[in-house]
C-alpha cells in the first residue's frame, strides 16, 4: 500500500545517501593521497619499510608508538628530534637516490626511501 509522501521522502533520503557517499569517497581519496607519502612508526617498526617517491616529494613520518623514536639518515642528510607519540617529522627529497634511515634510539628499526 502506498502512503502519501513516503515516495518523495524515500527519493530525498536516497539522494542524500548518494551525496554523502560521493563526499566520503572524495575525502577518502584525498586522505590516501596525503597518506601516500606518510610513514608510521608503530610496534617498533617503520611502515612501509621501503617507499619510492619522485624528486621534490615531501615525506612525513608519524610516531604512533607510546615510546619516542627518531628518523636519522646515517649520512647526515636528515635528522629528527625524538618524536613522542603523535609527533611527526617531514623532509623534502630533492635529489634522486636511495636514502637509508634508522631510529637512533632503537637501531633495529631500519628503512629506506628511494627517490627517482
N, C-alpha and C positions, 0 to 999 in steps of 0.2 A: 504494500500500500504506500502511495506517495504522499508525504506530508508537505504542506505548503512551506516553501522557504528552505527546506532541507537540501534540495538540489543546489541552490545557489551557495549555501554555506559549505557544502562539500567541494564545490569548484573553487571557492575562495581559500579553503583550507589546503586544497591540493596545490593551488598557485603559490601560496605562502611556503609550503613544503618544498616545492621546486626551487623557489628563490633562495631559501635557506641552504638547500643542497648545493646550489651553484656558488653561493658566497663561501660556504665551508670548503668546497673543492678548491676555490681560488686561494683561500687562506692556507690550506694545506700545501698547495704548490709553492706559494711564497715561502712558507716555513721550510720546505725541503730545499729550496734554492739557497736560503740563508744557512741551513744546517749542512749543506753540501761541503762546505769548507770549514766545518767545526769538528774538532777532535775532542772527545771527552776523556777525562781521566776518571776511571771507575774500577773498583776492585783491583787497585794497584796495577792498572794496565792502561795503555793509550788505545783508543778505539776511534777510527781504524788505525792499525799499526803502520799502514802504508797509504799515502794519499798522493795522487797525481793531480797537479794543477797547472794552469798556464802562467807564464811570467806576468807579473803585475797583480797577481791574486793575493788577497789578504786572507790569512788562515787564523782561526781563533781556537784556542784551547780552553776548555772549561773543566774545572775540578768538581766532580760530583762525589768524591770520597770525603769521609769525615777527617781524613789526615791531609796535611799540606803536601803539595807536590810542586816541582819546578819544571820548566821547559828550557833545556840548555843544549846548545849545539857545542860539541867538543872543540870545534874550530873557532869559537867565539863570535859567530855571525849573529846569534841572538841569544838572549838570556832573560828569563823572567825572574821576578822575585818569588818568594814562597807564596803559593796560591792556596788560600784556605777554601773550604767547601763553598761553592757558589761563585768563587772568583774566576776571572778569565784573563787571558793574555792574548794579544794579537800581534802578528808580524806580517809585513808585506814582502813577498818574494819577487824581487825584480829581475833576477838573473836565473837562466836555466841551470840545472844541476841537481845533484842528489844531496839533500840536507838531512843528515842523521842527527838525532837528538835523544836525550835521556832525561830522567828526573834525577837531579843530583842528590836528592835525599834518599831515593830508592833506585840505585843504579841498574837494577834488573829490569826496570821499565825503559824499554828502548823502542824507537820507531823511526820513520823516515818520511820526508816529503820529497817527491820527485817533481821538479819544475821543468816544464817543456817550453 
